[in-house]
Amino acid sequence: MATKTRRKNPNSMSSQLADSAKKRSGQLFLDWATLTWNKDTTKIGPLPIIAYNWALLVIFPALGYFLPTHRLAVATACALWILTTIGRAAAVQPARRKTLLRIYEQNQRSAALPRITPTNGLSPKKQIQVRRWGKKSQPTDLTLKIGDCPAASSMYARTQVEKALISSLDAPPQGQTWLITWPSPTVVRCHTVDEHGEEASRQKFTRKVHGRTAQVFKINMRDSADYAYACSDWFSTESKTGEMVQTPKKIILTLGSFNYADMFARKMVERGLDDLLKVPGSWIYSWGEGDLEMTQVERKSVEARRKNTTRKINDDIGGLVQGRGDMPIVDVKKWSDFEDHSDYPEEIIINFGTRNLSERRLRDNMENSLDTSMEAMYQGSTWLYDWIPSGASTVLHAKAVAKDSLQSSRKYATKRLRNVVEAKFGSSRNFVDCDIVEWQEELAKTGESLPKEATVNFGDVDVTKQETQDSFEMHWDSLTTACDWHYRWNPAEGFVTMTAVPPLPPYAFFPKPGTPEFDKWNADARDGKINFGLRKGGGHLIWDFNKTPHGLIGGKTGMGKSVSLNIIAFAAMYNPDLLELVVCDPKRTDFTWTPEFPNVIKFAALDPEIVAAVAMAKNEMERRQSLLARVGVRNIGELRRKLAENPELVAEFGAPPRRLVLFFDELADFLAKGADKDNEELKDEARSDLEKIARLGRAMEVNIVAAAQKPDSKIVSTQLRSQLGFRLAVGPTDRHESEMILNSDHGTRHPASGVPKGRAWGYDPLGGYQLCQVFFLADNSGHLDWKPDEYMLGFKDMVRDRLKHLGYASHTITNSDGGSEGRWAKVEGVGVDPNAPTIAMT
């Protein structure tokens, strides 16, 4: 089958060629009109070409009008001009369209631009507007309208668009650089500027802000739309290289999902921005709800110095904490008002977060370390600390005060007391805590602050032992001589409370009759309680015969031992209705005067006399034992109450007996072994009787008052010594003497010199060891040798006056030596009630 060749229609081809030519000529005309009259911004000299074109458009017709003879030349020149512009348009505009298409295609993906196809009729001009062209048909100022991409909603997603746009452009002319701005979120402008100009410098810093903030806040593309930044108030400064650079005075950051409530995160951001955004000044940070304002100030300004101070403190404290846990956050609440020290903090809040700082030792260590750091920087100030619980956080409030202030003095006093207590009684495993409850209002003469009341918690230290308590009291007493201390022990819970009391005076006068103090003293004496004097720590040293029936008094000659004994003798002689005395004075020196008084029922000096006197006391004790058995009571106190309630029993059993005091001076001298065997046999009987009285005398109110300078255990038997429960060592003693008298070394615990007469250590099984100042009680009335202005009643005159008021009369007897001695006898029906208050003596 033959194939037919299809021939083209000549008329159809001619039509297509005509249409194409028409289209091209139309495009050429449009290009010519656009370039010549609107877009040709290429400059020739000071003006762009379009300016010359418009000028020629006016000039050529004018020349033709005013120069009719030269119209052909004008027309020829005009034609050449038009042909030139047409040729320029034919060369430039297609090249520019090609450039735009290339730019469009290279930015299509990054800017989410629609794809151009032959069928959709899209043109790059819809997305790209060139505001200025440069050489070689390259734009120098254009805007790009982006599509629906991350950059349209996030500043931090614009980098990719900007990089793609710049890479699609040729390099800017020499000395120029591309400047990227965003007139709106969907339009980006790119144009050339002087690479050393202010705009280029600002762009350089802005890009640094962009990158550094993204790094510091760890911004990812998913949530970057919530972050933003804005720089403002630009100013020029000279760099180290001599170049003028632009930096903003203010940057405002929108924080998006950043947890701005986290104080530690804030501090880390501030440090990061300081390190990464270097500026001539210093950044000051102001945090709001969801935004951060950065203000640049001079490095030497008050704000900058305060910022550096806060950071230095934060670094120092951060270096103090160890192990895992929240880093501390420092917030300065108040700064100094003094201009020269305006960057000195006065109040600081330190938040340690959830770090466990509940233990006092940890807090003390932290405070000590802070003191070292802060006081090195801020001399003249002392820091006070207050730990404040704040939910799950530990917060420390630190306040600066003047070093010479009362608060400072109290702080260092507290620190000193805690340190010495911890050093003495604490250990690495056991913390001993000292707290000041209340302060004394006035400073000591040395200028130190002293607590009025303090407590010590010993932790695991066993304070039930007396030696531990003594050791602590001695240690605490040594800390100051400005006052004495009263100790209240709670051994079960392991703590002690110390209350400041006036120090013991160098002397204390015995109360005068007729005063409330004397009436109280005598009421105690009538109840079997002998008040020796003022006790260290407050109160008085009292020997209660009812609880501790027997005692031993010792000490060196001349230190007040005899005065102490006189106080006991006075208590008995002043109350003859309740007490009676058996006096044994082997040396016949200090108590030979005692027989004058009516209730001294026996005085003995020679060994046989003393043996008989002791036997008499023992026999009286046994008589009382029998009496108690017959009446059916256990002790003399019960006997008195029963007879008082049943007066009819007095006729059968007689009046209740008085308390009998066996008053034995220089007991050791009497008990010392001698050569006379017969005499030693008598002494053995006395030893046995004394031991029996010591064992059984309490219920029968038969009490032993023994005195000895050196009651050696080889002389005074252990059995007897163990029953002499009350001890009094008057004046300083050596260790051996102290052990003999007190069974401890307390007698050595006196100053090396200047110990006042009458200063004594007392011991009671119930009260432990107590330091006291024994009352001075003169033998005879008169002015004191050591205090001539002071007139004092002698205790013998007090007793004599008392006996007169009780209805006793004085008379004289002849003694064995033929001399005369005074005696007192009761006159029936005369006298006052012994329980009546005393009257003052003149």
C-alpha positions in Angstrom: 0.0 0.0 0.0 1.5 3.3 -1.0 2.3 5.8 1.7 1.2 9.4 1.3 3.6 12.2 2.3 1.9 14.9 4.4 2.9 18.4 3.3 2.9 21.4 5.5 0.5 24.2 4.7 2.6 27.2 3.7 -0.1 29.5 4.9 -0.1 27.9 8.4 3.7 28.3 8.7 3.5 31.8 7.6 0.9 32.5 10.3 3.0 31.0 13.1 6.0 33.0 12.0 4.0 36.1 12.0 2.6 35.4 15.5 6.1 34.7 16.9 7.5 37.8 15.4 4.6 39.8 16.7 5.1 38.3 20.2 8.8 39.0 20.2 8.3 42.5 19.0 5.7 43.1 21.7 8.1 41.7 24.3 10.9 43.9 22.9 8.7 46.9 23.1 7.7 46.1 26.7 11.3 45.5 27.6 12.3 48.7 25.9 9.6 50.7 27.7 10.3 49.2 31.0 14.0 49.5 30.9 14.3 52.9 29.2 11.7 54.7 31.2 11.6 52.9 34.5 14.1 50.2 35.4 17.5 51.4 33.9 19.1 52.5 37.1 22.6 52.1 35.8 24.4 55.3 36.5 26.5 57.3 34.0 28.2 59.9 36.1 26.0 61.1 38.9 22.7 60.2 37.3 21.0 56.9 36.3 20.4 56.3 32.6 16.6 56.7 32.9 17.2 60.3 33.9 19.1 60.9 30.7 16.4 59.1 28.7 13.7 61.4 30.1 15.9 64.4 29.5 16.4 63.4 25.8 12.8 62.8 25.4 12.2 66.4 26.1 15.3 67.7 24.4 14.9 66.1 21.0 11.3 67.5 20.3 12.4 70.9 21.6 15.4 71.0 19.3 13.2 70.0 16.3 10.8 72.7 17.2 13.3 75.5 17.8 15.8 74.4 15.1 13.6 73.7 12.0 16.6 73.8 9.7 18.3 71.0 11.6 15.3 68.8 12.0 16.9 66.1 9.9 20.0 66.0 12.1 17.8 66.0 15.2 15.7 63.2 13.8 18.8 61.2 12.9 20.2 61.6 16.4 16.8 60.8 17.9 16.7 57.6 15.8 20.1 56.6 16.9 19.2 57.2 20.5 16.0 55.1 20.2 17.9 52.3 18.4 20.5 52.4 21.2 17.8 52.1 23.9 16.1 49.3 22.0 19.4 47.5 21.6 20.1 47.9 25.3 16.7 46.6 26.2 17.1 43.6 23.9 20.4 42.8 25.6 19.7 43.6 29.2 16.1 42.6 29.9 16.4 38.9 28.7 19.6 38.6 30.8 17.8 40.0 33.8 14.8 37.6 33.3 17.3 34.8 33.1 19.0 36.0 36.3 15.6 36.2 38.1 14.7 32.7 37.0 18.0 31.4 38.3 17.6 33.1 41.6 14.0 31.8 41.8 15.0 28.3 41.1 17.9 28.3 43.7 15.6 29.7 46.4 12.5 27.7 45.5 13.0 24.9 48.1 14.4 27.0 51.0 11.7 29.7 50.5 8.9 27.3 49.7 8.2 29.0 46.3 5.7 27.5 43.8 7.3 25.6 40.9 7.2 27.3 37.5 6.0 25.2 34.6 5.2 26.1 31.0 1.5 25.5 31.7 1.0 27.4 35.0 2.1 30.8 33.7 4.0 31.7 36.9 6.7 34.4 36.7 9.6 35.0 39.1 8.5 38.6 39.3 5.6 37.6 41.5 8.0 36.5 44.2 11.1 38.5 43.4 11.1 42.3 43.1 14.3 43.9 42.0 14.6 47.4 43.4 18.1 48.0 41.9 20.2 46.3 39.2 23.9 46.3 39.0 26.4 45.4 36.4 26.1 42.3 34.3 22.4 42.1 34.9 22.9 41.3 38.5 20.5 42.7 41.2 22.0 44.8 44.0 18.7 45.4 45.8 15.8 42.9 45.7 13.0 41.5 47.9 11.9 37.9 48.0 8.4 36.9 49.1 8.7 33.5 50.7 6.0 30.8 50.9 4.7 28.7 53.7 8.0 27.7 55.3 9.4 27.8 58.9 11.1 31.2 58.2 7.7 32.8 57.8 6.9 32.1 61.5 10.3 31.9 63.2 13.2 34.3 63.2 15.5 31.4 64.1 14.5 29.5 60.9 15.4 32.5 58.6 19.1 31.6 58.4 18.5 28.9 55.8 16.6 31.3 53.6 19.2 34.0 54.0 22.1 31.7 53.1 20.3 30.3 50.1 19.4 33.8 48.8 23.0 35.1 49.2 24.4 32.0 47.5 22.1 32.6 44.6 23.6 36.0 44.0 26.9 37.0 42.6 29.5 38.4 44.9 28.7 42.1 45.7 30.9 44.8 44.2 34.2 45.4 45.8 33.8 47.2 49.2 30.2 46.1 49.4 28.4 43.4 51.3 25.0 41.9 51.2 22.6 43.3 53.9 19.6 41.1 54.8 16.5 42.6 56.4 13.0 41.4 56.9 10.4 44.1 56.3 7.7 41.6 57.2 7.7 37.9 58.3 7.2 36.8 54.7 9.4 39.3 52.9 13.1 39.3 52.9 15.1 42.1 51.4 18.7 41.8 50.2 20.8 44.7 49.1 24.4 45.9 49.0 25.8 48.3 51.5 29.3 49.5 52.4 31.0 46.6 54.0 32.5 48.9 56.6 29.4 50.9 57.2 27.1 51.0 60.2 24.4 48.8 58.6 27.0 46.0 57.8 28.3 46.3 61.3 24.8 46.0 62.8 24.1 43.0 60.6 27.3 41.3 61.8 26.3 41.7 65.4 22.7 40.8 64.9 23.8 37.5 63.3 26.0 36.9 66.3 22.9 37.5 68.5 20.9 35.1 66.4 23.5 32.3 66.6 24.6 32.8 70.2 21.1 33.0 71.6 20.1 29.9 69.7 23.1 28.2 71.2 22.5 29.4 74.8 18.8 28.7 74.9 19.3 25.4 72.9 16.6 26.4 70.4 15.4 23.7 68.1 13.3 24.3 65.0 10.2 22.6 66.4 9.6 25.3 69.0 11.7 28.1 67.5 8.5 30.1 66.5 8.1 31.1 70.1 11.5 32.7 70.4 12.5 36.1 69.1 15.0 38.9 69.6 15.2 42.6 68.8 18.2 44.9 69.0 17.8 48.6 69.5 19.6 51.8 70.5 22.7 51.2 68.4 25.9 53.1 69.0 29.4 53.2 67.6 32.5 52.2 69.5 36.1 51.7 68.5 37.3 48.1 68.5 40.8 47.0 69.6 41.8 47.0 65.9 40.7 50.6 65.5 37.6 49.8 63.6 34.3 51.5 64.4 31.7 48.8 65.2 28.0 49.0 66.1 26.6 47.4 69.2 23.1 47.7 70.6 22.4 49.2 74.0 19.4 47.0 74.4 18.4 43.5 73.3 14.9 42.1 74.1 14.5 38.3 73.9 11.2 36.4 73.8 11.9 33.2 75.6 9.4 30.8 74.2 9.4 27.5 76.1 12.5 28.4 78.2 11.8 27.8 81.9 12.6 31.4 83.1 11.4 30.5 86.6 14.5 28.3 87.1 17.0 30.6 88.8 20.0 28.4 88.1 19.0 28.2 84.4 18.9 32.0 84.4 22.4 32.3 85.8 23.7 29.9 83.2 22.1 31.9 80.4 23.6 35.1 81.7 27.0 33.6 81.9 26.7 32.1 78.4 25.5 35.4 76.8 28.3 37.3 78.6 30.9 34.9 77.2 29.4 34.7 73.6 28.2 38.2 73.1 31.2 40.4 73.8 30.6 44.1 73.9 32.5 47.1 75.1 30.3 47.5 78.1 28.6 45.0 80.4 25.3 43.3 80.0 22.7 43.9 82.7 19.9 41.3 82.7 16.2 42.0 83.6 14.0 39.0 83.5 10.3 39.3 82.9 7.5 36.8 82.5 8.6 35.1 79.3 11.1 37.7 78.1 14.6 38.9 78.9 15.8 42.4 78.5 19.6 42.9 78.1 20.9 46.4 78.7 24.5 47.4 77.9 26.1 49.7 80.5 29.6 51.0 81.1 31.9 48.4 82.6 32.8 50.8 85.5 29.2 51.7 86.2 27.5 50.8 89.5 25.2 48.3 87.8 28.2 46.5 86.2 30.2 46.4 89.4 27.2 45.1 91.3 26.7 42.4 88.7 30.3 41.3 88.9 30.1 41.3 92.7 27.0 39.1 92.6 28.7 36.7 90.2 31.9 36.6 92.3 29.8 35.7 95.4 27.9 33.1 93.4 31.2 31.5 92.2 32.7 31.5 95.7 29.6 29.8 97.1 29.5 27.4 94.2 33.0 26.4 95.0 32.1 25.6 98.6 29.4 23.1 97.9 30.4 19.6 97.0 28.7 16.5 95.5 25.6 16.4 93.4 22.7 18.7 93.9 21.3 22.1 92.9 23.9 24.8 92.5 23.3 27.8 94.8 21.7 30.9 93.5 22.7 34.3 94.9 20.4 37.3 95.0 21.5 40.6 96.5 18.6 42.2 98.1 20.2 45.4 99.3 23.4 47.3 98.4 25.4 49.8 100.4 24.2 53.4 100.3 27.7 54.8 100.5 28.9 56.1 97.2 32.4 54.7 97.5 31.1 51.3 98.3 28.0 51.2 96.2 28.9 47.7 94.9 29.1 46.3 98.4 26.2 44.0 99.3 24.4 44.4 102.6 21.8 41.7 102.3 22.1 38.5 100.3 19.7 35.6 99.8 21.4 32.3 98.9 19.1 29.6 97.7 20.8 26.2 97.9 17.8 24.4 96.3 17.2 20.8 97.6 20.7 20.4 99.0 20.6 18.8 102.4 22.1 21.4 104.8 19.9 20.5 107.8 22.8 19.5 110.0 24.3 22.2 112.1 27.8 21.2 111.4 27.3 21.5 107.6 25.8 25.0 108.2 28.6 26.1 110.5 31.2 24.9 108.0 29.3 26.8 105.2 29.2 30.0 107.4 32.9 29.7 108.3 33.8 29.4 104.6 31.5 32.3 103.7 33.1 34.4 106.4 36.6 33.8 105.0 35.5 34.7 101.5 33.2 37.7 102.3 35.3 39.3 105.0 38.4 39.2 102.7 36.5 41.2 100.1 34.5 43.5 102.4 36.7 44.4 105.3 35.0 46.3 108.0 31.9 44.2 107.8 30.7 41.1 109.6 28.1 38.8 108.1 25.1 37.5 110.1 23.4 34.4 108.9 19.8 33.2 109.2 18.8 29.9 107.8 15.2 30.0 106.5 13.2 26.9 105.5 11.4 27.5 102.2 9.4 24.5 101.1 11.8 21.9 99.8 14.6 24.5 99.5 17.3 25.6 101.9 17.6 29.4 101.9 20.3 31.4 103.7 19.7 35.1 104.5 23.1 36.9 105.0 23.2 40.4 106.3 26.3 42.7 106.7 26.8 44.7 109.8 29.6 46.9 111.0 32.5 45.0 112.6 32.3 47.2 115.7 28.6 46.6 116.2 26.9 44.7 119.0 25.6 42.2 116.5 29.1 41.5 115.2 30.4 41.1 118.7 27.6 38.6 119.4 28.3 36.7 116.2 32.0 36.2 117.0 31.1 35.3 120.6 28.8 32.6 119.3 31.4 31.3 116.9 34.0 31.2 119.6 31.8 29.4 122.0 30.7 26.8 119.4 34.3 26.2 118.3 35.7 25.6 121.7 32.8 23.4 122.7 33.0 21.4 119.5 36.8 21.1 119.7 36.7 19.9 123.3 33.7 17.5 123.2 32.9 16.9 119.5 34.4 14.5 117.0 34.2 13.7 113.3 31.3 11.3 114.1 29.5 13.3 116.8 28.5 17.0 116.5 28.2 19.0 119.7 25.8 21.8 119.1 25.9 25.1 121.0 23.0 27.6 120.8 22.7 31.1 122.3 19.2 31.5 123.7 19.5 35.1 125.0 22.2 37.7 125.3 23.3 39.9 128.1 22.4 43.5 127.4 25.8 45.0 128.2 29.2 44.0 127.0 31.8 42.7 129.4 34.7 45.0 130.5 36.8 43.2 127.9 34.4 44.4 125.2 33.0 40.9 124.4 29.4 39.9 124.2 28.3 37.3 126.6 25.2 35.0 126.5 22.6 35.3 129.2 21.5 31.8 128.5 22.9 29.2 126.2 22.4 25.5 125.6 24.7 22.7 124.5 23.5 19.5 122.9 26.1 16.8 123.3 24.8 14.4 120.7 26.1 10.9 121.5 28.4 12.0 124.3 27.4 10.4 127.6 26.8 13.2 130.0 25.3 11.1 132.8 28.8 10.7 134.2 29.7 13.3 136.8 33.2 13.6 135.5 31.9 14.6 132.1 29.7 17.3 133.6 32.5 18.6 135.7 34.8 18.6 132.7 32.4 20.7 130.7 31.6 23.1 133.5 35.3 23.7 134.1 35.9 24.2 130.4 32.9 26.6 130.0 33.9 28.5 133.1 37.3 29.1 131.7 35.9 31.0 128.7 35.2 34.2 130.7 35.7 35.7 134.1 33.0 38.4 133.6 30.3 36.2 135.1 29.5 32.8 136.6 27.2 30.2 135.2 24.3 28.2 136.6 24.1 24.8 134.9 20.9 22.8 134.5 21.7 19.3 133.2 19.3 17.0 131.4 21.5 13.9 131.2 18.7 11.8 129.7 18.4 14.0 126.6 22.1 14.9 126.5 22.0 18.6 126.9 22.7 21.4 129.4 21.4 24.9 129.8 23.8 27.6 131.1 22.4 30.8 132.6 24.7 33.7 133.4 24.7 34.9 137.0 26.9 37.5 138.8 30.3 36.2 139.6 31.1 35.1 143.2 32.2 38.2 145.2 35.6 38.2 146.9 33.7 38.1 150.2 30.2 37.7 151.5 29.0 38.9 154.9 26.8 36.7 157.0 23.2 38.1 157.1 22.4 40.5 159.9 19.7 39.5 162.4 16.5 41.4 161.8 16.8 41.2 158.0 14.7 38.9 155.7 17.9 37.2 154.6 18.7 36.3 158.2 15.2 35.1 158.9 15.4 32.8 155.8 18.8 31.6 156.8 17.6 30.7 160.4 14.4 29.1 159.2 16.5 26.8 157.0 18.8 26.1 160.0 15.9 25.1 162.2 14.9 22.7 159.4 18.3 21.1 159.5 19.7 23.0 156.5 23.0 24.8 156.9 23.5 27.7 154.4 27.3 28.2 154.1 27.2 31.1 151.5 26.9 32.1 147.9 27.1 29.4 145.3 28.7 29.8 141.9 26.0 29.8 139.4 23.5 31.4 141.7 21.8 30.3 144.9 23.5 29.1 148.1 25.6 26.1 149.2 23.3 24.3 151.6 24.1 21.2 153.7 20.8 19.4 154.4 21.2 17.2 157.5 18.0 15.5 156.6 19.4 14.1 153.3 23.1 14.0 154.0 23.5 13.5 157.7 27.3 13.6 158.1 30.0 15.6 156.6 33.7 16.5 156.5 35.2 20.0 156.4 38.9 20.5 155.6 41.3 23.0 154.2 44.5 24.8 154.9 45.0 27.0 158.0 43.9 30.6 157.5 41.6 30.0 154.5 38.3 30.0 156.4 37.8 26.5 157.7 37.1 27.7 161.2 34.6 30.2 159.9 32.8 27.4 158.2 32.6 25.4 161.4 31.5 28.5 163.3 28.5 28.8 160.9 27.4 25.3 161.9 28.0 26.0 165.6 26.1 29.2 165.4 23.1 27.5 163.8 22.9 25.1 166.7 23.6 27.7 169.5 21.1 30.2 168.0 18.4 27.5 168.2 18.8 25.7 171.5 15.2 24.5 171.4 15.9 22.3 168.4 19.7 21.5 168.3 22.2 20.3 170.9 26.0 19.9 170.5 28.6 17.5 171.6 31.9 19.3 171.0 35.2 17.5 170.6 38.3 19.7 170.4 41.5 17.6 170.6 43.8 20.5 170.1 41.9 22.8 172.5 42.3 25.8 170.3 39.3 27.0 168.4 36.2 25.8 170.3 37.1 25.9 174.1 34.5 28.8 174.4 31.6 26.6 173.4 30.7 25.3 177.0 29.3 28.8 177.7 26.1 28.1 175.7 23.3 26.0 177.1 22.8 23.5 174.3 26.5 22.4 174.3 25.7 19.3 176.4 29.3 18.0 176.4 32.7 19.4 175.7 35.7 17.1 175.4 39.3 17.8 174.8 41.4 15.0 176.2 41.3 11.5 174.6 39.4 9.8 177.4 36.9 12.7 177.4 36.4 12.5 173.7 35.9 8.7 173.9 33.3 9.3 176.5 31.6 12.0 174.5 31.4 9.8 171.4 30.1 7.0 173.5 27.5 9.4 175.0 26.4 10.3 171.4 26.2 6.7 170.5 24.2 5.8 173.5 21.8 8.7 172.8 21.4 7.4 169.3 20.5 3.9 170.6 18.1 5.4 173.2 16.4 7.2 170.3 16.2 3.9 168.3 14.4 2.3 171.2 12.1 5.3 171.6 11.2 5.1 167.9 10.4 1.4 168.2 8.2 2.0 171.2 6.2 4.8 169.6 6.1 2.9 166.2 7.7 5.4 163.9 10.7 5.3 161.6 12.5 8.5 162.4 12.6 11.6 164.6 10.6 13.7 162.2 7.7 11.3 162.3 8.0 11.2 166.1 7.6 15.0 166.3 4.6 14.9 164.0 2.9 12.1 166.0 3.5 13.7 169.4 2.2 17.0 168.0 -0.9 15.3 166.8 -1.3 13.3 170.0 -0.2 15.5 172.9 -1.2 12.9 175.5 1.7 10.7 174.3 4.2 13.3 175.6 3.5 12.4 179.2 4.3 8.8 178.3 7.3 9.2 176.0 8.5 12.6 176.9 9.2 15.6 174.5 10.8 14.8 171.2 14.6 14.9 171.3 16.6 17.7 169.7 18.9 17.2 166.8 22.2 16.1 168.2 25.3 17.3 166.4 28.6 15.6 167.2 31.0 18.4 166.5 34.5 17.0 166.0 37.4 19.3 165.2 40.7 17.8 164.0 39.3 14.3 163.7 42.4 13.0 162.1 44.6 14.2 165.0 42.4 12.3 167.5 42.3 9.1 165.4 46.0 9.1 164.6 47.9 6.1 166.1 49.8 6.7 169.3 52.3 4.7 171.5 49.9 4.4 174.5 48.3 1.0 174.0 45.6 1.6 176.6 44.7 4.9 175.0 44.6 3.2 171.6 42.1 0.7 172.9 39.9 3.6 174.0 40.2 5.2 170.6 39.2 1.9 168.9 36.0 2.1 170.9 35.5 5.6 169.7 36.2 4.6 166.1 33.6 1.9 166.3 31.1 4.2 167.9 31.7 6.8 165.2 31.2 4.3 162.4 28.0 3.1 164.0 26.7 6.7 164.4 27.7 7.3 160.7 25.7 4.3 159.6 22.5 4.7 161.7 22.4 8.3 162.8 20.3 9.8 160.0 16.9 8.6 161.2 17.8 9.4 164.8 19.0 13.0 163.9 22.4 12.3 165.3 24.8 14.1 162.9 28.6 14.1 162.7 30.4 17.3 161.7 34.0 16.4 161.3 36.9 18.7 160.5 40.4 17.8 159.5 43.2 19.5 157.5 44.4 16.1 156.1 41.9 13.3 156.6 44.2 10.6 155.4 42.5 7.3 154.6 45.2 5.5 156.6 43.9 7.4 159.7 40.2 7.9 159.0 38.7 4.5 158.1 37.2 4.0 154.7 33.9 2.9 156.3 33.7 6.2 158.2 34.9 8.3 155.3 32.3 6.8 153.0 29.5 7.9 155.4 30.7 11.5 155.6 28.6 12.4 152.5 28.9 16.2 152.6 32.4 17.6 151.9 33.7 21.1 152.1 37.3 22.0 151.1 38.0 25.6 152.0 40.7 27.4 150.0 43.1 26.0 147.5 44.6 22.5 148.1 47.1 20.3 146.4 45.9 17.2 144.6 46.5 14.9 147.4 44.7 17.0 149.9 41.8 17.5 147.5 41.5 13.8 147.0 41.4 13.2 150.8 38.7 15.9 151.5 36.6 15.8 148.3 37.5 12.5 146.6 38.4 14.5 143.5 40.8 17.2 142.3 38.3 20.0 142.6 40.2 21.6 145.4 43.0 22.3 142.9 40.6 24.2 140.6 41.4 27.7 141.8 43.4 30.5 140.2 47.2 30.3 140.8 46.9 33.5 142.9 44.3 35.9 144.3 42.0 33.3 145.8 39.8 35.1 148.3 39.5 33.8 151.8 36.4 31.7 152.2 36.4 30.4 148.6 35.5 26.7 148.9 34.5 23.6 146.9 31.5 21.8 148.4 30.2 18.4 147.5 26.8 16.8 148.1 25.8 13.4 146.7 22.6 15.1 145.3 24.0 18.3 144.0 27.5 17.3 143.0 30.5 19.6 143.2 29.8 23.3 143.8 32.1 26.3 144.2 31.0 28.8 146.8 32.0 31.9 148.8 31.6 31.0 152.5 29.9 33.7 154.6 32.2 35.7 156.8 31.0 35.3 160.3 33.1 37.2 162.9 33.9 35.6 166.3 33.5 38.9 168.1 31.8 42.2 167.3 33.9 45.1 166.1 35.5 46.7 163.0 37.1 44.4 160.6 40.9 44.5 160.2 40.7 44.0 156.5 37.8 46.4 156.1 38.1 49.1 158.8 34.9 50.9 157.7 32.8 47.8 158.2 31.4 47.1 161.7 30.2 43.5 162.1 28.4 41.7 164.9 30.2 38.7 166.3 28.3 35.5 166.2 28.8 35.0 170.0 27.1 38.3 170.7 24.3 37.3 168.4 23.8 34.1 170.3 23.9 35.8 173.7 21.4 38.4 172.5 19.2 35.6 171.2 19.4 33.7 174.5 18.2 36.7 176.4 15.2 37.0 174.2 14.5 33.3 174.6 14.5 33.7 178.4 18.0 32.6 179.3 20.1 34.3 181.9 23.8 34.5 182.2 25.7 33.5 185.3 29.3 32.6 186.3 30.8 29.4 187.5 34.2 28.4 188.8 36.1 26.1 186.4 38.5 23.3 187.3 41.5 25.7 187.1 39.9 28.0 189.7 38.9 30.6 187.1 35.4 31.8 186.2 33.4 30.9 183.1 30.1 32.2 181.8 27.0 30.0 181.6 23.5 30.4 180.5 20.4 28.9 182.1 16.7 29.0 181.2 14.5 31.1 183.4 11.0 29.6 183.6 8.2 31.7 182.2 10.5 34.2 180.5 11.4 34.5 176.8 9.8 34.6 173.3 8.7 32.0 170.9 11.9 30.6 169.2 10.0 30.6 165.9 9.3 34.3 166.1 11.2 36.6 163.6 14.5 37.9 164.9 15.1 41.5 165.7 17.9 43.7 164.7 20.8 44.0 167.1 22.5 47.4 167.7 
